[in-house]
Structure formats: structure tokens, C-alpha cells
Amino acid sequence: MAEALLVLEDGRTFRGEPFGAEGETFGEAVFSTGMSGYQETLTDPSYHRQVVVMTAPHVGNTGMNDEDPESSRIWVAGYVVRDPARVPSSWRSRRSLDDALRDQGVVGISGVDTRALTRHLRERGAMRVGISTVETDPAALLARVKESAEMTGLELADEVTTSEPYVVPAVGEKRFTVAAVDLGIKSNTPRMMSERGIEVHVLPAVSTIDDVLAVQPDGLFFSNGPGDPAATTHQIELLEAALQRGIPYFGICFGNQLFGRALGFGTYKLKYGHRGINQPVMDRTTGRVEVTAHNHGFAVDAPLDRPTTTPYGEASVSHICLNDNVVEGLELRDADGNLKSFSVQYHPEAAAGPHDAAYLFDRFCELMGDKA
């Protein structure tokens, strides 16, 4: 039987069987704790350059369909599973997970003790990794792992963004127009906005403030996306120009990190990040706890105990992760305490689920309505 090899940058080695395409791949090893939603995970552009380890032991049982992808392709750099389904079983399935990975050239490995691998990453932190179906010598693969790029310092939004602007029309009566800067947007995000009467103009990551103003937006949105927020400058300049003009802003995930930087806060790399669809977050403005979908390896460094004065108003932490008190949301208010802009670190569009945070799209509508 054919073998596959996985080697972490600290030398820890796992052997298994090929899953998906044959060949060799490198990226940052991260783990996702979702028990379902693997198709949405695979097609989330935020996973660009990352090798995803699934903590759920059995993966692929519902196959792959044509309705649930969050983008036009699989973005993960590699895929690690313990026990792949031998035969998919779902009336919606059009192909097996193994076939989809093979068709799109994604190298994976199965038969791995993913519990041991996940424990290793939790203890040592996310790190570079290589998977190969052609190399049998761990030392040789380790040498190539150490030559591969680290996630810290990478600016990747330009690699996943749309090449041309496009419009997602409002469903029913049009209420608002939003300029959505695509840093790695998931398709369910403009869909959820359109369902609320928002005409969404999705713009490339390289867009300028003039491009944003040209669509005469009621609000500005920054999407999720991959890479190190500290390596990004262009989108922060765009956001600062929008905040100076008083345009209501809503950002998620990478958009939260860039909002933090525009407000003057720093960002830092988490030891192993938050990834999965079962992360508890508290909305400090309401005291409500939400079960949320996450995919981030960086976070905003902002004080939890006090607001911060910025050139645009008073900024404060609106959401925190209940597992580790990591900043999960920011809000900006004027001198009278009125909300001007906000962001969250997690994914309120949540495909696949949960849907506890869908109210944030309604909050964005209320914000734009107040501004009008």
C-alpha cells in the first residue's frame, strides 16, 4: 500500500496513506475542531497556505456537493484526516471528498493519529509542515519544510481576492448599498447582506477610497482573509480614509484585525489560533454568549478594561472569547456614545453554522439606518 509522510518543522513525524492528490505540499499546520462543515472549511480562502488537521475522526461521509462551497475552489494547502469515509452517503453529494481533493491538486494524508497531532500543536504551537507522497526520508522532507515560508509577515489577501468588482443585488426592496472589500470573502457573507435588502458591491483588495466612494455606499465592509495583519498597509489606509469621512464600517475576522490596526492597536500571533464552529464568545454590550465559527491565527492587542481614545472616537472591546479572553470584537463610538463602526473576529455568516451571530448583520443595517 502506498504511503504518505507528514513532517512538522520541529521534526515530529507521522506516516499514513495518501488522501487526495499525489505530490508534496507545505504550509502552516493548524487544527479545526468542527465536527461538520468540512466542505465550507476547505473552500474558505482564509485557509490559504495552511495545512488543516481535522480533529473529527471521521471525515467525508456526506461527500462534496455543488451548493455549499464558500468560494470557487479549495484553498487549503493540505489536508489531514484520521478516518476518511470509504463511500459518501448523501443525496446532495456529487463526488467524494478524495476525488475533489485529487481533482484540485490538494495533497493530503489519512490514517494519521490526529489526536496526537492536535495535542502536539496545542503544546508546541502552529508551525510549518510538509506532506509528501513521493518522499520517504523524513530528514529530507524536514529540510524542505524549514525552507518554506512562515505565516508571520505574509500579505496574502491579494492572492485570494476577486480580480474584478461584482454586485450581489438586494433581495426584495433595496435598503442600503455596501462596498465590501474582498480580502478572502466567503460567498455566504454577501448573501446574508442581500437578504436584508443590501446591494453589495464586492471590490478587489487593491481598491482605493475613490473606488469605494464611486459606489456611493451607505457602509463599508471588510471580509475575512488569510495572512498577517501586521504585513498589511494598503487596506488600513483605505479604512482610515473611510473612518475620517464617517462611513459606517463592519469588519469580520481579518477585517477585525485591520480595524484594530486602523484604530492604533497592535496585533499578535496566537499560539495555535481558534478554528472550528464551536467557540464560545460573549457580546459584552448585551452579556449574551454565542457559539461561533472561527478561523484565525492572529488577534488584536486591545485593553479589555477601558476604552481607548482614537482620532475617530472612543474604541473599546465589544466581544471576548470565553476560552482565553482573546479580543473577539471592537466597537467605535462618538462623544455621545453612539455606535459608529464595529467588527468581530469570528464569522457571523457561519457557513456551516452556527447562526447565533447573524444578528450582527442586523446591527450593521441599524447602524447605516441611523447614519442616514
C-alpha positions as CSV (number, residue, x, y, z in Angstrom):
1,M,0.0,0.0,0.0
2,A,1.2,3.5,-0.9
3,E,2.5,5.6,2.0
4,A,2.4,9.3,2.8
5,L,4.7,11.2,5.1
6,L,3.9,14.2,7.3
7,V,6.8,16.1,9.0
8,L,6.5,19.1,11.3
9,E,9.2,21.7,11.4
10,D,10.3,20.5,14.9
11,G,10.9,17.1,13.4
12,R,7.8,15.3,14.7
13,T,6.9,12.7,12.0
14,F,3.7,10.9,11.1
15,R,3.2,8.2,8.5
16,G,-0.1,7.4,6.8
17,E,-1.7,6.9,3.4
18,P,-2.2,9.3,0.5
19,F,-5.5,11.1,0.5
20,G,-6.3,13.4,-2.4
21,A,-3.7,14.3,-4.9
22,E,-0.2,12.8,-5.1
23,G,2.8,15.0,-4.7
24,E,4.2,17.3,-2.0
25,T,2.9,20.4,-0.2
26,F,3.9,22.8,2.5
27,G,2.1,25.3,4.8
28,E,1.3,26.1,8.3
29,A,-0.2,23.2,10.3
30,V,-3.4,24.2,12.1
31,F,-6.3,22.2,13.5
32,S,-10.0,22.7,13.1
33,T,-12.4,21.5,15.8
34,G,-15.6,21.5,13.7
35,M,-17.4,18.2,13.8
36,S,-19.1,19.0,10.4
37,G,-18.8,21.6,7.7
38,Y,-15.6,20.3,6.1
39,Q,-16.7,21.5,2.6
40,E,-17.1,25.0,3.8
41,T,-13.7,24.8,5.6
42,L,-11.9,23.6,2.6
43,T,-13.3,26.4,0.4
44,D,-12.7,29.2,2.9
45,P,-10.0,31.5,1.4
46,S,-8.8,32.3,5.0
47,Y,-7.1,28.8,5.0
48,H,-4.8,29.8,2.1
49,R,-1.3,28.5,2.8
50,Q,-2.5,26.3,5.7
51,V,-2.5,22.6,6.2
52,V,-5.7,21.8,8.1
53,V,-5.8,18.9,10.6
54,M,-9.4,17.8,11.3
55,T,-10.0,16.8,14.9
56,A,-13.2,15.0,14.0
57,P,-12.0,11.4,13.3
58,H,-14.4,10.5,10.5
59,V,-14.4,13.0,7.6
60,G,-16.1,12.9,4.1
61,N,-19.2,10.9,4.9
62,T,-21.5,13.3,3.1
63,G,-19.2,13.8,0.1
64,M,-18.9,17.1,-1.8
65,N,-21.9,19.0,-3.4
66,D,-22.3,22.0,-5.6
67,E,-24.3,24.1,-3.2
68,D,-22.1,24.5,-0.1
69,P,-18.7,25.8,-1.4
70,E,-17.8,29.2,0.1
71,S,-15.7,30.1,-2.9
72,S,-14.8,28.9,-6.4
73,R,-12.1,26.4,-5.3
74,I,-10.5,24.5,-2.4
75,W,-7.9,26.8,-0.7
76,V,-6.2,24.7,1.9
77,A,-2.6,23.9,1.2
78,G,-3.0,20.3,2.5
79,Y,-5.5,18.2,4.4
80,V,-5.0,15.7,7.3
81,V,-7.7,13.3,8.4
82,R,-7.8,10.1,10.5
83,D,-10.5,8.0,9.0
84,P,-11.9,9.1,5.6
85,A,-15.3,7.8,4.5
86,R,-14.9,5.0,2.0
87,V,-18.2,5.8,0.3
88,P,-20.1,9.2,0.6
89,S,-23.7,8.9,1.6
90,S,-25.9,11.9,0.9
91,W,-28.5,12.7,-1.8
92,R,-26.7,16.0,-2.3
93,S,-23.3,14.5,-2.9
94,R,-21.8,14.9,-6.4
95,R,-18.3,13.5,-5.8
96,S,-16.3,12.1,-3.0
97,L,-14.0,14.2,-0.8
98,D,-11.0,12.2,-2.0
99,D,-11.9,12.9,-5.7
100,A,-12.5,16.6,-5.0
101,L,-9.0,16.9,-3.4
102,R,-7.4,15.0,-6.2
103,D,-9.2,17.0,-9.0
104,Q,-8.0,20.3,-7.5
105,G,-4.4,19.1,-6.8
106,V,-4.7,19.2,-2.9
107,V,-2.2,16.8,-1.3
108,G,-3.5,15.1,1.9
109,I,-2.8,12.3,4.2
110,S,-5.1,9.9,6.1
111,G,-4.7,7.2,8.7
112,V,-2.9,9.7,11.0
113,D,-3.4,9.9,14.7
114,T,-4.9,13.3,14.5
115,R,-5.5,13.4,18.3
116,A,-1.7,13.1,18.9
117,L,-1.0,15.6,16.2
118,T,-3.5,18.1,17.6
119,R,-2.1,17.7,21.1
120,H,1.3,18.4,19.7
121,L,0.2,21.6,18.0
122,R,-1.6,22.8,21.2
123,E,1.5,22.2,23.2
124,R,4.1,23.5,20.7
125,G,2.0,25.9,18.7
126,A,1.1,26.1,15.0
127,M,4.2,25.5,12.8
128,R,5.3,24.8,9.3
129,V,4.6,21.3,8.0
130,G,5.2,19.2,4.8
131,I,3.1,16.4,3.4
132,S,4.6,14.1,0.7
133,T,3.5,11.0,-1.2
134,V,6.8,10.9,-3.0
135,E,9.4,11.4,-0.3
136,T,10.1,8.6,2.2
137,D,13.0,10.2,4.1
138,P,11.8,12.4,7.0
139,A,15.1,14.3,7.2
140,A,14.9,15.2,3.5
141,L,11.3,16.4,3.8
142,L,12.2,18.3,7.1
143,A,14.9,20.2,5.2
144,R,12.3,21.4,2.7
145,V,9.8,22.3,5.4
146,K,12.4,24.6,7.0
147,E,12.9,26.3,3.7
148,S,9.2,27.1,3.2
149,A,7.6,30.4,4.1
150,E,6.3,31.2,7.6
151,M,2.9,32.7,8.1
152,T,4.2,35.6,10.1
153,G,4.9,38.6,7.8
154,L,2.9,37.2,4.8
155,E,0.4,39.5,3.0
156,L,-1.9,37.1,1.2
157,A,-5.2,39.0,0.6
158,D,-4.1,39.9,-3.0
159,E,-3.7,36.2,-3.7
160,V,-7.3,35.3,-2.9
161,T,-9.3,38.4,-3.8
162,T,-11.6,38.8,-6.8
163,S,-9.9,40.2,-9.9
164,E,-12.9,42.3,-10.9
165,P,-15.7,44.0,-9.0
166,Y,-19.1,42.4,-9.0
167,V,-22.5,43.1,-7.5
168,V,-24.8,40.9,-5.4
169,P,-28.2,42.5,-5.7
170,A,-30.6,43.1,-2.8
171,V,-33.3,40.6,-2.3
172,G,-36.6,42.4,-2.4
173,E,-36.6,46.2,-1.8
174,K,-33.2,47.8,-1.8
175,R,-32.5,49.5,1.6
176,F,-28.7,50.1,1.5
177,T,-25.6,50.0,-0.6
178,V,-22.4,48.4,0.8
179,A,-18.9,48.4,-0.5
180,A,-17.5,45.1,0.5
181,V,-13.7,44.8,0.1
182,D,-12.8,41.2,-0.7
183,L,-9.8,40.0,1.4
184,G,-10.9,36.4,1.0
185,I,-14.7,36.7,1.3
186,K,-17.0,33.7,1.8
187,S,-20.0,33.6,-0.5
188,N,-22.5,33.4,2.3
189,T,-21.5,36.9,3.5
190,P,-22.9,39.0,0.7
191,R,-25.8,36.5,0.5
192,M,-26.7,37.3,4.1
193,M,-26.4,41.0,3.5
194,S,-28.5,40.8,0.3
195,E,-31.3,39.0,2.3
196,R,-31.5,42.2,4.4
197,G,-32.1,44.5,1.4
198,I,-28.4,45.4,0.9
199,E,-27.0,45.8,-2.6
200,V,-23.4,44.5,-2.1
201,H,-20.6,45.8,-4.4
202,V,-17.7,43.4,-3.9
203,L,-14.4,45.1,-4.6
204,P,-10.9,43.8,-5.1
205,A,-8.4,44.1,-2.2
206,V,-6.4,46.7,-4.1
207,S,-9.4,49.1,-4.2
208,T,-8.9,52.7,-3.2
209,I,-11.1,55.1,-1.3
210,D,-12.1,56.6,-4.6
211,D,-13.3,53.1,-5.7
212,V,-15.3,52.8,-2.5
213,L,-16.9,56.3,-2.9
214,A,-17.7,55.6,-6.5
215,V,-20.4,53.1,-5.5
216,Q,-21.9,55.7,-3.1
217,P,-22.1,53.3,-0.2
218,D,-24.1,53.6,3.0
219,G,-21.5,51.4,4.7
220,L,-18.1,49.8,4.2
221,F,-17.4,46.1,4.9
222,F,-14.0,44.3,5.2
223,S,-14.2,40.5,4.9
224,N,-12.2,37.6,6.4
225,G,-9.0,36.6,4.7
226,P,-5.5,35.0,5.2
227,G,-2.2,36.4,6.2
228,D,-0.5,38.5,8.8
229,P,-2.4,41.8,9.6
230,A,0.9,43.4,10.6
231,A,2.1,43.0,7.0
232,T,-0.9,44.9,5.5
233,T,-0.8,48.6,4.8
234,H,-3.0,49.4,1.8
235,Q,-6.3,48.3,3.3
236,I,-5.6,50.1,6.5
237,E,-5.0,53.4,4.7
238,L,-8.4,52.8,2.9
239,L,-10.1,52.1,6.2
240,E,-8.6,55.2,7.9
241,A,-9.8,57.4,5.0
242,A,-13.3,55.9,5.3
243,L,-13.4,56.4,9.1
244,Q,-12.3,60.0,8.6
245,R,-15.4,60.5,6.4
246,G,-17.7,58.9,8.9
247,I,-18.7,56.0,6.7
248,P,-20.2,53.2,8.9
249,Y,-17.9,50.2,9.0
250,F,-18.4,46.5,9.7
251,G,-15.5,44.0,9.6
252,I,-15.2,40.3,10.3
253,C,-12.1,38.2,11.1
254,F,-9.2,39.8,9.1
255,G,-11.4,42.9,8.9
256,N,-11.5,43.0,12.7
257,Q,-7.7,42.9,12.8
258,L,-7.3,45.6,10.3
259,F,-9.9,47.7,12.1
260,G,-7.8,47.3,15.3
261,R,-4.7,48.5,13.5
262,A,-6.5,51.4,12.0
263,L,-7.6,52.4,15.5
264,G,-4.0,52.3,16.7
265,F,-3.9,48.8,18.3
266,G,-1.3,46.2,17.6
267,T,-1.8,42.6,16.5
268,Y,0.0,39.4,17.5
269,K,0.1,35.7,16.5
270,L,-1.8,33.3,18.7
271,K,0.0,30.1,19.8
272,Y,-2.3,27.8,17.9
273,G,-5.3,30.0,16.9
274,H,-9.0,29.5,17.0
275,R,-10.6,27.3,14.3
276,G,-13.9,25.5,14.3
277,I,-17.6,26.0,14.6
278,N,-18.0,25.7,18.4
279,Q,-16.2,28.6,20.0
280,P,-17.9,30.5,22.9
281,V,-17.9,34.3,22.7
282,M,-19.5,36.9,24.9
283,D,-21.0,40.1,23.5
284,R,-20.1,42.5,26.2
285,T,-22.8,45.0,25.1
286,T,-25.6,42.6,25.8
287,G,-24.0,39.9,28.1
288,R,-25.2,37.3,25.6
289,V,-23.0,34.2,25.0
290,E,-22.8,33.0,21.4
291,V,-21.5,29.7,19.9
292,T,-19.5,30.9,17.0
293,A,-17.4,29.9,13.9
294,H,-13.7,30.8,14.0
295,N,-10.7,30.7,11.7
296,H,-7.9,33.0,12.8
297,G,-4.3,32.7,13.9
298,F,-3.8,36.4,14.8
299,A,-5.6,38.7,17.3
300,V,-5.9,42.3,18.2
301,D,-4.0,43.6,21.3
302,A,-6.5,46.0,22.9
303,P,-7.2,46.7,26.6
304,L,-10.3,44.8,28.0
305,D,-10.8,47.1,31.0
306,R,-11.1,50.6,29.4
307,P,-11.9,52.4,26.2
308,T,-9.2,54.0,24.1
309,T,-9.3,57.4,22.6
310,T,-8.6,57.4,18.8
311,P,-8.7,60.1,16.1
312,Y,-12.2,58.7,15.2
313,G,-13.8,58.3,18.6
314,E,-13.7,56.0,21.6
315,A,-12.8,52.4,20.8
316,S,-13.4,49.5,23.1
317,V,-13.5,45.7,23.1
318,S,-17.1,44.5,22.5
319,H,-16.6,40.8,22.4
320,I,-14.2,38.3,24.1
321,C,-13.5,34.6,23.7
322,L,-14.6,32.8,26.9
323,N,-11.9,30.2,26.5
324,D,-8.9,32.5,26.7
325,N,-10.2,36.2,26.9
326,V,-8.8,36.9,23.4
327,V,-10.4,40.0,21.8
328,E,-13.2,38.9,19.5
329,G,-14.8,42.3,18.6
330,L,-14.3,46.0,18.6
331,E,-16.6,49.0,18.5
332,L,-16.1,52.7,17.8
333,R,-18.5,55.3,19.4
334,D,-18.7,59.1,19.1
335,A,-18.6,61.6,22.0
336,D,-22.3,61.0,22.7
337,G,-21.8,57.2,23.0
338,N,-23.5,56.4,19.6
339,L,-22.1,53.5,17.7
340,K,-20.1,54.5,14.5
341,S,-18.4,51.3,13.4
342,F,-17.8,47.8,14.7
343,S,-16.1,44.5,13.9
344,V,-15.9,40.9,15.2
345,Q,-13.0,38.4,15.0
346,Y,-15.3,35.4,14.3
347,H,-17.6,34.5,11.4
348,P,-21.2,35.7,11.7
349,E,-22.0,34.4,8.2
350,A,-21.2,31.0,9.8
351,A,-21.3,28.5,6.9
352,A,-21.6,25.9,8.1
353,G,-23.4,27.1,11.2
354,P,-23.9,28.0,14.0
355,H,-26.2,31.0,13.5
356,D,-26.0,32.7,16.9
357,A,-24.2,35.7,15.5
358,A,-26.4,36.5,12.5
359,Y,-27.8,39.5,14.4
360,L,-24.6,41.4,13.6
361,F,-25.8,41.9,10.1
362,D,-29.0,43.5,11.5
363,R,-26.8,45.7,13.7
364,F,-25.0,46.8,10.6
365,C,-28.3,47.7,9.0
366,E,-29.3,49.6,12.1
367,L,-26.0,51.5,12.0
368,M,-26.5,52.5,8.4
369,G,-30.1,53.5,9.0
370,D,-29.0,55.7,12.0
371,K,-26.4,57.3,9.8
372,A,-29.0,58.1,7.1
